[in-house]
Amino acid sequence: MEIKNRVRELRARHNLTQGELADDVDVTRQTIVTLEKGNYVPSLMLAMKIARIFKLPIEEIFYWEDDEV
Amino acid sequence: MKALRNGFSIIIMLILFGWAMSVFYYVSIDIVEFFKDPSRDYLFEVNIMPFIAFFIIGGFVAFLSFRHKKRNSKEFSKALWLPEEFAENDEREQLITARACRAAYISMLYAFPVITVLLLFYPFVSETIPYYPIIVFSLLPLTQILTYLISWQKNYG
């Protein structure tokens, strides 16, 4: 069972580029790229930073594959 | 990609160092011969080409690496001693480094017995390749660095 995320969708909604989001959460752009592809599961710290940027609870951004609607 | 570039620089330096030490092996033999027969009119002969190559190319690569690390690091000691591969920018790169280090450690466990067995062939080649142990011993760091780089490359993208 994999953890999926809505980072790409939320980033587009907030008009943020991958580079801008990367700067906001203090990681490299490559990390945002792999995260959006689903190839990387972030740490709790990074997930919380992303959640703060999008002003959403973590579980609305990161979810189990089985919980996908 | 910094890690890959730096890894290949280290491999080139290791090969040059191995070459220089192989030549120095003949120097050691010459010195031993001199002490056995002090009437000889020279202590040793040496081909200085590998040493020049190592110090010029190695010095240049080390200088570039240090300058790059110094630019990105506040601490002088870190810039001087810490390999550039470990200058991670975020948690994902730290994870990639951790995985690569794990792979390099495992490769050591397999490479060590193979290299030890290869050393058993030394008596058969000692006449033609007296510096054989230096070459074989250099395989250990080469194996580990290559494993590190392959793992790093595999996990990066």
Backbone of each chain as ProteinMPNN parsed JSONL, in Angstrom:
{"seq_chain_A": "MEIKNRVRELRARHNLTQGELADDVDVTRQTIVTLEKGNYVPSLMLAMKIARIFKLPIEEIFYWEDDEV", "coords_chain_A": {"N_chain_A": [[0.844, -1.201, 0.0], [0.559, 2.153, -0.934], [1.587, 5.564, -0.238], [-0.094, 8.329, -1.388], [-0.243, 11.627, -2.904], [-1.552, 15.037, -3.054], [-0.075, 17.11, -3.992], [0.759, 18.224, -6.469], [-1.662, 19.045, -7.625], [-2.607, 20.88, -5.667], [-0.569, 22.717, -5.67], [-0.801, 23.815, -8.197], [-3.265, 24.981, -7.867], [-2.65, 26.968, -6.074], [-1.093, 28.564, -7.599], [1.699, 28.139, -7.68], [5.075, 27.581, -8.571], [7.166, 24.661, -9.033], [9.706, 25.255, -8.118], [9.256, 27.492, -6.505], [7.631, 26.447, -4.468], [9.456, 24.619, -3.468], [11.425, 26.351, -2.447], [9.899, 27.594, -0.458], [9.45, 25.535, 1.369], [11.94, 24.764, 1.951], [13.501, 22.817, 0.52], [15.07, 20.97, -2.23], [14.252, 21.589, -5.72], [14.111, 19.247, -7.118], [13.311, 17.437, -5.209], [10.643, 18.134, -4.815], [9.717, 17.456, -7.337], [10.096, 14.618, -7.404], [8.479, 13.961, -5.297], [5.928, 14.727, -6.191], [5.649, 12.947, -8.278], [5.24, 10.716, -6.861], [7.293, 9.162, -6.061], [8.656, 9.58, -3.772], [8.3, 9.613, -0.306], [7.603, 12.06, 1.955], [9.224, 13.316, 4.989], [7.726, 13.666, 8.264], [8.111, 16.246, 9.12], [8.553, 17.678, 6.695], [6.142, 17.178, 5.437], [4.426, 18.526, 7.164], [5.287, 21.133, 6.801], [4.532, 21.529, 4.142], [1.815, 21.221, 4.384], [1.247, 23.457, 5.889], [1.804, 25.492, 4.092], [-0.205, 25.098, 2.199], [-2.345, 25.412, 3.806], [-3.88, 23.308, 4.891], [-5.039, 20.278, 6.542], [-2.672, 17.618, 7.155], [-3.583, 15.053, 6.372], [-5.299, 15.584, 4.321], [-3.739, 16.111, 2.238], [-1.802, 14.13, 1.996], [-2.381, 10.701, 1.561], [-3.514, 7.278, 2.012], [-3.234, 4.933, -0.651], [-5.428, 3.251, -0.926], [-7.47, 4.718, 0.142], [-8.216, 6.436, -1.781], [-10.518, 8.484, -3.515]], "CA_chain_A": [[0.0, 0.0, 0.0], [1.415, 3.339, -1.088], [1.053, 6.87, 0.156], [-0.207, 9.241, -2.528], [-0.4, 13.016, -2.446], [-2.224, 15.982, -3.96], [0.79, 18.295, -4.025], [0.738, 18.843, -7.807], [-2.962, 19.713, -7.789], [-2.68, 22.028, -4.753], [0.425, 23.702, -6.104], [-1.399, 24.508, -9.347], [-4.356, 25.809, -7.357], [-2.042, 28.134, -5.392], [-0.215, 29.235, -8.578], [3.108, 28.052, -7.259], [5.925, 26.699, -9.376], [7.872, 23.67, -8.19], [10.831, 25.951, -7.489], [8.755, 28.368, -5.428], [7.228, 25.593, -3.347], [10.7, 24.066, -2.896], [12.034, 27.407, -1.617], [9.045, 27.842, 0.712], [9.561, 24.461, 2.368], [13.373, 24.578, 2.185], [14.073, 21.6, -0.093], [15.433, 21.219, -3.627], [13.134, 21.425, -6.657], [14.084, 17.83, -7.476], [12.533, 16.735, -4.176], [9.222, 18.364, -5.13], [9.437, 16.67, -8.555], [9.946, 13.188, -7.059], [7.325, 13.855, -4.395], [4.711, 14.793, -7.019], [5.577, 11.695, -9.049], [4.925, 9.638, -5.925], [8.491, 8.344, -5.849], [9.274, 9.912, -2.49], [7.381, 9.921, 0.792], [8.357, 13.027, 2.769], [9.225, 13.166, 6.441], [6.609, 14.357, 8.92], [8.483, 17.662, 9.139], [8.312, 18.273, 5.372], [4.698, 17.097, 5.207], [3.8, 19.602, 7.949], [5.613, 22.411, 6.143], [3.701, 21.611, 2.939], [0.439, 21.419, 4.854], [1.136, 24.851, 6.343], [1.769, 26.343, 2.893], [-1.521, 24.97, 1.561], [-3.352, 25.654, 4.861], [-4.763, 22.132, 4.964], [-4.484, 19.211, 7.393], [-1.776, 16.708, 6.407], [-4.289, 13.91, 5.774], [-5.996, 15.994, 3.09], [-2.723, 16.222, 1.179], [-1.192, 12.796, 1.878], [-3.389, 9.693, 1.906], [-3.236, 5.919, 1.544], [-3.747, 4.651, -1.996], [-6.744, 2.6, -0.799], [-8.469, 5.708, 0.546], [-8.449, 7.337, -2.907], [-11.928, 8.537, -3.896]], "C_chain_A": [[0.882, 1.255, 0.0], [0.744, 4.6, -0.553], [1.058, 7.783, -1.071], [-0.316, 10.675, -2.008], [-1.052, 13.888, -3.512], [-1.382, 17.24, -4.161], [0.724, 19.0, -5.383], [-0.541, 19.671, -8.002], [-3.028, 20.991, -6.93], [-1.7, 23.134, -5.159], [-0.137, 24.51, -7.283], [-2.494, 25.461, -8.865], [-3.826, 27.088, -6.693], [-1.099, 28.917, -6.31], [1.25, 29.264, -8.151], [3.87, 27.182, -8.248], [6.6, 25.698, -8.428], [9.019, 24.339, -7.434], [10.388, 26.821, -6.318], [8.345, 27.551, -4.206], [8.471, 25.026, -2.648], [11.365, 25.091, -1.98], [11.236, 27.625, -0.335], [9.218, 26.782, 1.79], [11.022, 24.026, 2.574], [13.895, 23.206, 1.733], [14.47, 21.942, -1.528], [14.211, 21.003, -4.531], [12.971, 19.947, -7.035], [13.262, 17.024, -6.465], [11.033, 16.923, -4.419], [8.825, 17.54, -6.361], [9.183, 15.203, -8.19], [8.737, 12.972, -6.147], [6.016, 13.843, -5.209], [4.53, 13.529, -7.854], [5.172, 10.521, -8.166], [6.11, 8.729, -5.65], [9.153, 8.599, -4.501], [8.194, 10.25, -1.468], [8.126, 10.843, 1.758], [8.324, 12.691, 4.249], [8.025, 13.918, 7.008], [6.861, 15.869, 8.908], [8.153, 18.333, 7.8], [6.814, 18.262, 5.061], [3.987, 18.23, 5.947], [4.081, 20.976, 7.328], [4.722, 22.612, 4.91], [2.247, 21.898, 3.325], [0.231, 22.881, 5.286], [1.053, 25.807, 5.144], [0.362, 26.323, 2.269], [-2.681, 25.187, 2.544], [-4.401, 24.532, 4.916], [-4.183, 21.142, 5.965], [-3.666, 18.228, 6.548], [-2.561, 15.618, 5.681], [-5.107, 14.296, 4.543], [-5.012, 16.156, 1.93], [-2.096, 14.845, 0.916], [-2.2, 11.756, 2.354], [-2.961, 8.325, 1.396], [-3.895, 5.711, 0.177], [-5.175, 4.086, -1.933], [-7.856, 3.594, -0.48], [-8.85, 6.654, -0.588], [-9.905, 7.302, -3.311], [-12.045, 8.668, -5.408]], "O_chain_A": [[1.804, 1.399, 0.803], [-0.478, 4.685, -0.436], [2.093, 7.979, -1.707], [-0.466, 10.896, -0.807], [-1.101, 13.539, -4.691], [-1.914, 18.308, -4.463], [0.642, 20.227, -5.444], [-0.512, 20.811, -8.466], [-3.45, 22.045, -7.405], [-1.981, 24.323, -5.006], [0.031, 25.727, -7.353], [-2.641, 26.575, -9.367], [-4.462, 28.14, -6.743], [-0.394, 29.821, -5.86], [1.93, 30.284, -8.254], [3.359, 26.161, -8.707], [6.603, 25.866, -7.209], [9.273, 24.034, -6.269], [11.05, 26.881, -5.282], [8.66, 27.903, -3.069], [8.538, 24.96, -1.421], [11.813, 24.758, -0.883], [11.808, 27.817, 0.737], [9.144, 27.083, 2.982], [11.3, 23.053, 3.274], [14.625, 22.531, 2.458], [14.241, 23.059, -1.992], [13.26, 20.32, -4.151], [11.859, 19.461, -7.244], [12.6, 16.051, -6.826], [10.25, 15.989, -4.249], [7.724, 16.992, -6.416], [8.186, 14.617, -8.61], [8.065, 11.943, -6.214], [5.117, 13.046, -4.941], [3.407, 13.094, -8.107], [4.805, 9.458, -8.667], [5.953, 7.652, -5.074], [10.104, 7.91, -4.133], [7.3, 11.057, -1.724], [9.156, 10.461, 2.314], [7.508, 11.89, 4.704], [7.391, 14.71, 6.311], [5.94, 16.662, 8.711], [7.554, 19.408, 7.765], [6.283, 19.217, 4.494], [3.05, 18.826, 5.417], [3.225, 21.861, 7.331], [4.223, 23.71, 4.663], [1.556, 22.695, 2.69], [-0.836, 23.455, 5.069], [0.326, 26.8, 5.179], [-0.182, 27.354, 1.873], [-3.849, 25.149, 2.157], [-5.607, 24.77, 4.976], [-2.979, 21.151, 6.219], [-3.946, 18.037, 5.364], [-2.264, 15.287, 4.533], [-5.559, 13.423, 3.803], [-5.419, 16.319, 0.78], [-1.889, 14.452, -0.232], [-2.802, 11.906, 3.417], [-2.154, 8.217, 0.473], [-4.968, 6.245, -0.102], [-6.017, 4.402, -2.774], [-9.025, 3.357, -0.783], [-9.677, 7.55, -0.416], [-10.485, 6.224, -3.443], [-13.154, 8.73, -5.939]]}, "seq_chain_B": "MKALRNGFSIIIMLILFGWAMSVFYYVSIDIVEFFKDPSRDYLFEVNIMPFIAFFIIGGFVAFLSFRHKKRNSKEFSKALWLPEEFAENDEREQLITARACRAAYISMLYAFPVITVLLLFYPFVSETIPYYPIIVFSLLPLTQILTYLISWQKNYG", "coords_chain_B": {"N_chain_B": [[23.831, 15.834, -9.22], [26.325, 16.503, -8.547], [27.504, 14.685, -6.844], [28.04, 12.512, -8.496], [29.901, 13.612, -10.288], [31.939, 14.291, -8.534], [32.51, 11.782, -7.497], [33.557, 10.451, -9.735], [35.834, 11.983, -10.063], [37.244, 11.243, -7.786], [37.678, 8.557, -8.384], [39.393, 8.78, -10.6], [41.585, 9.985, -9.333], [42.251, 7.975, -7.539], [43.059, 5.953, -9.295], [45.274, 7.204, -10.486], [46.845, 7.483, -8.199], [47.245, 4.797, -7.545], [48.757, 4.051, -9.762], [51.04, 5.668, -9.399], [51.974, 4.585, -6.978], [52.487, 1.989, -7.805], [54.683, 2.398, -9.441], [56.378, 3.343, -7.502], [56.84, 1.079, -6.121], [58.827, -0.246, -7.535], [60.879, 1.463, -6.907], [61.213, 0.936, -4.189], [62.164, -1.688, -4.382], [64.575, -1.184, -5.699], [65.905, 0.299, -3.712], [66.194, -1.568, -1.677], [67.88, -3.345, -3.026], [70.086, -1.702, -3.245], [70.952, -1.481, -0.599], [71.748, -4.045, -0.215], [73.863, -4.186, -1.906], [75.982, -1.888, -1.599], [77.95, -0.813, -3.181], [76.972, -0.033, -5.521], [76.312, 2.622, -7.83], [74.06, 4.236, -7.661], [71.055, 5.089, -5.841], [68.293, 4.68, -6.387], [66.137, 4.34, -9.287], [63.589, 6.192, -10.872], [60.44, 6.535, -12.501], [59.104, 9.53, -12.978], [56.771, 10.409, -14.054], [54.091, 9.36, -13.346], [53.868, 10.454, -10.758], [53.989, 13.173, -11.221], [51.68, 13.455, -12.762], [49.783, 12.67, -10.861], [50.091, 14.624, -8.826], [49.663, 17.017, -10.232], [47.149, 16.709, -11.644], [45.596, 15.623, -9.551], [45.993, 17.604, -7.589], [44.807, 19.785, -8.826], [42.133, 18.918, -9.088], [41.513, 18.542, -6.374], [41.781, 21.149, -5.454], [39.726, 22.472, -6.874], [37.519, 21.122, -5.847], [37.711, 21.747, -3.099], [37.41, 24.532, -3.199], [34.812, 24.743, -4.168], [33.398, 23.483, -2.106], [34.02, 25.159, 0.021], [32.719, 27.445, -0.685], [30.105, 26.7, -0.268], [29.996, 25.969, 2.361], [30.082, 26.89, 5.775], [31.847, 26.147, 7.677], [35.283, 25.684, 7.982], [36.706, 23.29, 8.509], [34.872, 21.335, 7.747], [34.668, 21.822, 5.018], [37.206, 21.124, 4.299], [37.62, 18.409, 5.031], [35.264, 16.867, 4.691], [33.732, 14.744, 2.303], [32.549, 15.827, -0.901], [30.276, 14.579, -1.743], [28.702, 14.292, 0.468], [27.476, 16.65, 0.95], [24.609, 17.299, 1.408], [21.5, 18.708, 0.292], [18.917, 18.577, 1.22], [16.355, 16.617, 3.015], [15.707, 14.436, 1.371], [17.977, 14.032, -0.193], [19.709, 13.365, 1.848], [18.656, 10.907, 2.543], [19.171, 9.491, 0.202], [21.956, 9.478, 0.252], [22.307, 7.955, 2.571], [21.279, 5.478, 1.746], [23.07, 4.902, -0.313], [25.46, 4.703, 1.107], [24.899, 2.464, 2.622], [24.708, 0.528, 0.608], [27.359, 0.629, -0.303], [28.694, -0.294, 1.944], [27.731, -2.921, 2.095], [28.79, -3.853, -0.307], [31.468, -3.891, 0.348], [31.636, -6.067, 2.064], [31.343, -8.179, 0.295], [33.336, -7.696, -1.567], [35.736, -7.842, -0.156], [36.458, -10.668, 0.527], [36.761, -11.615, -2.115], [38.839, -10.048, -3.106], [40.85, -10.785, -1.371], [41.171, -13.444, -2.103], [42.093, -13.019, -4.697], [44.59, -12.02, -4.096], [45.944, -14.289, -3.495], [46.933, -15.163, -5.853], [49.251, -13.889, -6.228], [51.917, -15.03, -5.966], [52.123, -16.312, -8.437], [52.294, -14.295, -10.306], [54.192, -12.572, -9.491], [56.701, -12.124, -10.606], [56.28, -11.007, -13.13], [54.377, -8.963, -12.663], [55.173, -7.176, -10.255], [53.953, -5.287, -8.651], [51.425, -6.117, -8.205], [49.83, -6.565, -5.741], [49.209, -3.925, -5.038], [47.562, -3.05, -7.085], [45.437, -4.855, -6.812], [44.615, -4.311, -4.205], [43.697, -1.734, -4.57], [41.317, -2.184, -5.766], [39.397, -2.465, -3.821], [38.552, 0.14, -2.617], [37.707, 1.178, -5.094], [35.6, -0.495, -5.841], [33.797, 0.066, -3.778], [33.33, 2.824, -4.132], [32.258, 2.872, -6.722], [29.936, 1.348, -6.301], [28.626, 3.02, -4.506], [28.183, 5.251, -6.178], [26.555, 4.142, -8.189], [24.301, 3.359, -6.718], [23.548, 5.883, -5.766], [22.93, 7.225, -8.145], [20.817, 5.637, -9.03], [18.851, 6.065, -7.107], [18.447, 8.79, -7.192], [16.854, 9.983, -9.245]], "CA_chain_B": [[24.868, 15.335, -10.116], [27.611, 16.824, -7.929], [28.064, 13.472, -6.258], [28.593, 11.702, -9.576], [31.105, 14.278, -10.795], [32.986, 14.163, -7.516], [32.861, 10.364, -7.414], [34.451, 10.119, -10.838], [37.126, 12.635, -9.775], [37.942, 10.407, -6.802], [38.124, 7.342, -9.074], [40.574, 9.151, -11.399], [42.696, 10.199, -8.401], [42.647, 6.658, -7.008], [43.805, 5.254, -10.35], [46.584, 7.869, -10.587], [47.608, 7.151, -6.981], [47.652, 3.398, -7.706], [49.821, 4.059, -10.773], [52.231, 6.238, -8.747], [52.469, 3.634, -5.976], [53.043, 0.852, -8.54], [56.028, 2.811, -9.846], [57.181, 3.468, -6.283], [57.201, -0.28, -5.709], [60.148, -0.495, -8.152], [61.834, 2.266, -6.129], [61.479, 0.164, -2.962], [63.016, -2.818, -4.768], [65.897, -0.602, -5.969], [66.53, 0.701, -2.44], [66.594, -2.821, -1.018], [69.054, -3.83, -3.766], [71.213, -0.823, -2.921], [71.479, -1.834, 0.732], [72.435, -5.345, -0.34], [75.105, -3.952, -2.653], [76.211, -0.441, -1.509], [78.933, -0.356, -4.156], [76.244, 0.473, -6.686], [76.497, 4.087, -7.83], [72.804, 4.995, -7.517], [70.147, 4.511, -4.841], [67.127, 4.141, -7.114], [65.668, 5.042, -10.486], [62.132, 6.286, -10.808], [59.713, 7.24, -13.563], [58.337, 10.51, -12.192], [55.55, 10.779, -14.788], [52.852, 9.167, -12.57], [53.827, 11.377, -9.612], [53.633, 14.499, -11.752], [50.264, 13.381, -13.148], [48.964, 12.623, -9.645], [50.112, 15.896, -8.103], [49.063, 18.102, -11.025], [45.705, 16.466, -11.836], [45.005, 15.484, -8.217], [46.012, 18.912, -6.926], [43.817, 20.635, -9.485], [40.8, 18.417, -8.71], [41.33, 18.816, -4.942], [41.592, 22.588, -5.297], [38.378, 22.8, -7.351], [36.566, 20.562, -4.9], [37.775, 22.525, -1.858], [36.855, 25.871, -3.451], [33.363, 24.581, -4.271], [32.86, 23.169, -0.768], [34.216, 26.342, 0.867], [31.67, 28.396, -1.06], [28.813, 26.243, 0.256], [30.061, 25.58, 3.771], [30.604, 27.946, 6.644], [32.932, 25.607, 8.498], [36.491, 25.385, 7.231], [37.081, 21.873, 8.663], [33.948, 20.534, 6.935], [35.054, 22.016, 3.615], [38.496, 20.473, 4.063], [37.633, 16.956, 5.242], [34.034, 16.139, 4.332], [33.589, 14.575, 0.854], [31.508, 16.666, -1.497], [29.061, 13.761, -1.892], [27.886, 14.373, 1.68], [26.926, 18.003, 1.11], [23.224, 17.161, 0.978], [20.728, 19.947, 0.386], [17.654, 18.386, 1.942], [16.159, 15.292, 3.617], [15.717, 13.38, 0.341], [19.374, 13.774, -0.546], [20.301, 12.647, 2.991], [18.185, 9.522, 2.427], [19.904, 8.895, -0.925], [23.308, 9.231, 0.763], [22.234, 6.838, 3.522], [21.12, 4.236, 0.968], [24.312, 4.652, -1.049], [26.452, 4.253, 2.093], [24.5, 1.087, 2.975], [25.111, -0.32, -0.528], [28.828, 0.583, -0.329], [29.089, -1.161, 3.071], [27.456, -4.313, 1.691], [29.755, -4.216, -1.364], [32.745, -4.187, 0.994], [31.564, -7.429, 2.618], [31.529, -9.131, -0.801], [34.601, -7.428, -2.273], [36.905, -8.206, 0.655], [36.94, -12.03, 0.288], [37.184, -11.767, -3.517], [40.155, -9.408, -3.225], [41.799, -11.628, -0.628], [41.451, -14.608, -2.966], [42.932, -12.533, -5.81], [45.963, -11.857, -3.596], [46.584, -15.613, -3.481], [47.588, -15.38, -7.144], [50.465, -13.066, -6.298], [53.14, -15.789, -6.272], [52.17, -16.692, -9.859], [52.535, -13.134, -11.183], [55.108, -11.648, -8.81], [57.84, -11.793, -11.467], [55.866, -10.121, -14.236], [53.689, -7.778, -12.114], [55.516, -7.151, -8.823], [53.072, -4.361, -7.916], [50.08, -6.729, -8.233], [49.011, -6.304, -4.542], [48.721, -2.532, -5.023], [46.41, -3.0, -7.997], [44.327, -5.626, -6.235], [44.106, -3.601, -3.032], [42.968, -0.546, -5.05], [39.974, -2.601, -6.191], [38.439, -2.338, -2.712], [37.882, 1.449, -2.657], [37.033, 1.387, -6.38], [34.309, -1.207, -5.764], [32.89, 0.788, -2.873], [32.934, 4.113, -4.724], [31.351, 2.598, -7.845], [28.646, 0.934, -5.739], [28.024, 4.238, -3.963], [27.706, 6.092, -7.281], [25.429, 3.474, -8.876], [23.144, 3.485, -5.831], [23.166, 7.297, -5.728], [22.301, 7.533, -9.431], [19.561, 4.888, -9.096], [17.864, 6.643, -6.19], [18.301, 10.24, -7.318], [15.784, 10.418, -10.153]], "C_chain_B": [[26.28, 15.63, -9.591], [28.307, 15.566, -7.455], [28.709, 12.612, -7.33], [29.907, 12.29, -10.073], [32.254, 14.087, -9.813], [33.46, 12.72, -7.382], [33.825, 9.975, -8.515], [35.818, 10.785, -10.666], [37.931, 11.777, -8.805], [38.48, 9.144, -7.468], [39.39, 7.642, -9.891], [41.785, 9.331, -10.478], [43.198, 8.88, -7.817], [43.493, 5.899, -8.027], [45.206, 5.865, -10.495], [47.469, 7.528, -9.389], [48.127, 5.707, -7.068], [48.812, 3.272, -8.681], [51.134, 4.557, -10.138], [52.828, 5.242, -7.748], [53.07, 2.386, -6.64], [54.471, 1.156, -8.973], [56.94, 2.867, -8.621], [57.607, 2.093, -5.763], [58.576, -0.649, -6.263], [61.23, 0.277, -7.41], [62.227, 1.501, -4.857], [62.42, -1.011, -3.263], [64.452, -2.331, -5.003], [66.63, -0.272, -4.665], [67.022, -0.539, -1.68], [67.858, -3.38, -1.684], [70.3, -3.008, -3.422], [71.825, -1.201, -1.569], [72.187, -3.194, 0.716], [73.802, -5.164, -0.999], [75.414, -2.442, -2.689], [77.237, 0.082, -2.513], [78.26, 0.213, -5.417], [76.255, 2.005, -6.663], [75.184, 4.878, -7.806], [71.904, 4.277, -6.517], [68.926, 3.887, -5.513], [66.876, 4.951, -8.391], [64.149, 5.1, -10.402], [61.589, 7.027, -12.022], [58.801, 8.244, -12.865], [57.029, 10.928, -12.87], [54.267, 10.566, -13.955], [52.74, 10.115, -11.386], [53.406, 12.775, -10.072], [52.139, 14.527, -12.093], [49.381, 13.429, -11.907], [48.924, 13.991, -8.963], [49.471, 17.029, -8.914], [47.549, 17.9, -11.156], [44.991, 16.396, -10.485], [44.929, 16.815, -7.493], [44.951, 19.825, -7.501], [42.395, 20.225, -9.069], [40.51, 18.734, -7.241], [41.077, 20.303, -4.707], [40.181, 22.994, -5.714], [37.319, 22.345, -6.354], [36.532, 21.39, -3.615], [37.116, 23.889, -2.05], [35.328, 25.812, -3.515], [32.734, 24.336, -2.902], [32.933, 24.389, 0.14], [33.117, 27.361, 0.604], [30.344, 28.014, -0.405], [28.826, 25.896, 1.734], [30.674, 26.703, 4.602], [31.82, 27.449, 7.415], [34.116, 25.187, 7.635], [36.824, 23.887, 7.289], [36.176, 20.968, 7.832], [34.341, 20.617, 5.469], [36.329, 21.248, 3.296], [38.388, 18.95, 4.077], [36.411, 16.212, 4.724], [33.929, 15.984, 2.813], [32.391, 15.372, 0.323], [30.184, 15.909, -1.646], [28.132, 13.915, -0.696], [27.318, 15.77, 1.928], [25.469, 17.995, 0.638], [22.464, 18.468, 1.191], [19.416, 19.789, 1.136], [17.52, 16.926, 2.402], [16.196, 14.159, 2.593], [17.147, 13.029, -0.053], [20.095, 13.058, 0.599], [19.912, 11.168, 2.943], [18.943, 8.789, 1.315], [21.328, 8.555, -0.488], [23.316, 8.021, 1.695], [22.125, 5.505, 2.778], [22.413, 3.875, 0.246], [25.403, 4.138, -0.106], [26.176, 2.795, 2.483], [24.961, 0.124, 1.872], [26.632, -0.471, -0.571], [29.351, -0.334, 0.781], [28.895, -2.632, 2.699], [28.471, -4.762, 0.633], [31.113, -4.565, -0.769], [32.773, -5.635, 1.506], [31.79, -8.481, 1.531], [32.892, -8.963, -1.468], [35.803, -7.935, -1.487], [37.355, -9.651, 0.429], [37.425, -12.245, -1.139], [38.598, -11.212, -3.687], [41.22, -10.229, -2.503], [42.172, -12.855, -1.454], [42.354, -14.189, -4.131], [44.385, -12.364, -5.373], [46.719, -13.192, -3.566], [47.314, -15.905, -4.797], [48.915, -14.636, -7.26], [51.733, -13.873, -6.615], [53.268, -16.153, -7.759], [52.572, -15.529, -10.771], [53.593, -12.183, -10.616], [56.304, -11.249, -9.677], [57.448, -10.773, -12.536], [55.192, -8.843, -13.721], [54.001, -7.681, -10.617], [54.591, -6.26, -7.991], [51.612, -4.855, -7.88], [49.243, -6.444, -6.963], [48.449, -4.885, -4.495], [47.485, -2.41, -5.907], [45.2, -3.68, -7.358], [43.729, -4.875, -5.037], [43.311, -2.36, -3.44], [41.539, -0.897, -5.485], [38.94, -2.412, -5.087], [37.774, -0.952, -2.687], [37.159, 1.7, -3.976], [35.654, 0.728, -6.385], [33.319, -0.407, -4.92], [32.407, 2.1, -3.491], [31.964, 3.881, -5.879], [29.97, 2.183, -7.342], [27.897, 2.144, -5.206], [27.401, 5.061, -5.088], [26.506, 5.471, -7.99], [24.164, 3.612, -8.036], [22.628, 4.922, -5.83], [22.38, 7.664, -6.981], [20.915, 6.886, -9.513], [18.473, 5.569, -8.258], [17.593, 8.124, -6.413], [17.049, 10.655, -8.098], [14.439, 9.917, -9.74]], "O_chain_B": [[27.276, 15.107, -10.09], [29.513, 15.391, -7.628], [29.783, 12.049, -7.122], [30.894, 11.577, -10.257], [33.38, 13.767, -10.197], [34.646, 12.459, -7.18], [34.796, 9.258, -8.275], [36.838, 10.228, -11.07], [39.138, 11.601, -8.969], [39.59, 8.703, -7.17], [40.341, 6.86, -9.879], [42.884, 8.881, -10.803], [44.399, 8.685, -7.625], [44.502, 5.285, -7.682], [46.196, 5.144, -10.612], [48.672, 7.312, -9.531], [49.273, 5.421, -6.72], [49.736, 2.489, -8.463], [52.191, 3.953, -10.315], [54.047, 5.078, -7.684], [54.023, 1.797, -6.129], [55.356, 0.304, -8.891], [58.111, 2.493, -8.683], [58.608, 1.966, -5.057], [59.388, -1.274, -5.58], [62.363, -0.19, -7.294], [63.402, 1.426, -4.497], [63.346, -1.29, -2.502], [65.414, -2.966, -4.571], [67.826, -0.532, -4.534], [68.118, -0.549, -1.119], [68.783, -3.829, -1.007], [71.407, -3.537, -3.323], [73.045, -1.236, -1.413], [73.088, -3.458, 1.511], [74.759, -5.879, -0.7], [75.142, -1.785, -3.694], [77.377, 1.294, -2.677], [78.902, 0.849, -6.253], [76.212, 2.611, -5.593], [75.218, 6.103, -7.924], [71.963, 3.058, -6.354], [68.568, 2.738, -5.252], [67.341, 6.081, -8.54], [63.507, 4.168, -9.919], [62.175, 7.996, -12.504], [57.825, 7.85, -12.226], [56.267, 11.718, -12.313], [53.442, 11.475, -13.861], [51.638, 10.541, -11.04], [52.604, 13.455, -9.432], [51.429, 15.478, -11.765], [48.365, 14.124, -11.883], [47.857, 14.463, -8.57], [48.812, 17.901, -8.347], [46.765, 18.79, -10.827], [43.942, 17.009, -10.285], [43.922, 17.125, -6.857], [44.277, 20.55, -6.77], [41.564, 21.073, -8.741], [39.401, 19.143, -6.898], [40.259, 20.674, -3.866], [39.514, 23.757, -5.015], [36.365, 23.063, -6.055], [35.457, 21.7, -3.101], [36.365, 24.353, -1.192], [34.636, 26.689, -2.999], [31.688, 24.896, -2.574], [32.024, 24.634, 0.934], [32.644, 28.045, 1.511], [29.555, 28.881, -0.032], [27.786, 25.565, 2.304], [31.632, 27.362, 4.199], [32.709, 28.226, 7.762], [33.963, 24.429, 6.678], [37.174, 23.281, 6.277], [36.627, 19.965, 7.279], [34.347, 19.61, 4.762], [36.519, 20.778, 2.174], [38.988, 18.275, 3.241], [36.514, 15.042, 4.355], [34.024, 16.977, 2.092], [31.382, 15.558, 1.003], [29.111, 16.512, -1.67], [26.925, 13.7, -0.81], [26.75, 16.039, 2.987], [25.13, 18.594, -0.383], [22.734, 19.225, 2.123], [18.865, 20.77, 1.634], [18.424, 16.113, 2.215], [16.655, 13.057, 2.895], [17.48, 11.856, -0.225], [20.986, 12.243, 0.359], [20.717, 10.291, 3.255], [19.311, 7.623, 1.463], [21.847, 7.487, -0.811], [24.205, 7.173, 1.625], [22.788, 4.529, 3.13], [22.807, 2.71, 0.194], [26.175, 3.25, -0.467], [27.1, 1.999, 2.651], [25.521, -0.938, 2.146], [27.143, -1.558, -0.841], [30.327, -1.059, 0.587], [29.76, -3.472, 2.946], [28.952, -5.895, 0.664], [31.829, -5.418, -1.294], [33.783, -6.329, 1.399], [32.355, -9.542, 1.797], [33.523, -9.937, -1.88], [36.779, -8.402, -2.074], [38.537, -9.867, 0.159], [38.393, -12.974, -1.36], [39.446, -11.831, -4.33], [42.352, -10.348, -2.973], [43.335, -13.255, -1.501], [43.27, -14.921, -4.505], [45.304, -12.541, -6.174], [47.948, -13.23, -3.606], [48.189, -16.768, -4.858], [49.613, -14.745, -8.269], [52.538, -13.449, -7.444], [54.377, -16.286, -8.277], [53.114, -15.735, -11.856], [53.858, -11.125, -11.187], [56.859, -10.163, -9.507], [58.174, -9.818, -12.81], [55.407, -7.764, -14.273], [53.172, -8.067, -9.794], [54.459, -6.448, -6.782], [50.695, -4.097, -7.564], [48.064, -6.113, -7.083], [47.353, -4.661, -3.981], [46.501, -1.765, -5.545], [44.091, -3.146, -7.365], [42.511, -4.81, -4.873], [42.367, -1.971, -2.752], [40.67, -0.029, -5.563], [37.755, -2.222, -5.363], [36.546, -0.871, -2.732], [36.118, 2.357, -3.994], [34.675, 1.303, -6.861], [32.161, -0.228, -5.296], [31.23, 2.448, -3.391], [30.97, 4.594, -6.013], [28.952, 2.612, -7.887], [26.693, 2.287, -5.419], [26.261, 5.512, -4.987], [25.558, 6.17, -8.35], [23.094, 3.935, -8.552], [21.42, 5.153, -5.887], [21.332, 8.307, -6.919], [19.963, 7.495, -10.0], [17.314, 5.632, -8.668], [16.62, 8.662, -5.885], [16.297, 11.538, -7.685], [13.443, 10.201, -10.405]]}, "name": "protein", "num_of_chains": 2, "seq": "MEIKNRVRELRARHNLTQGELADDVDVTRQTIVTLEKGNYVPSLMLAMKIARIFKLPIEEIFYWEDDEVMKALRNGFSIIIMLILFGWAMSVFYYVSIDIVEFFKDPSRDYLFEVNIMPFIAFFIIGGFVAFLSFRHKKRNSKEFSKALWLPEEFAENDEREQLITARACRAAYISMLYAFPVITVLLLFYPFVSETIPYYPIIVFSLLPLTQILTYLISWQKNYG"}
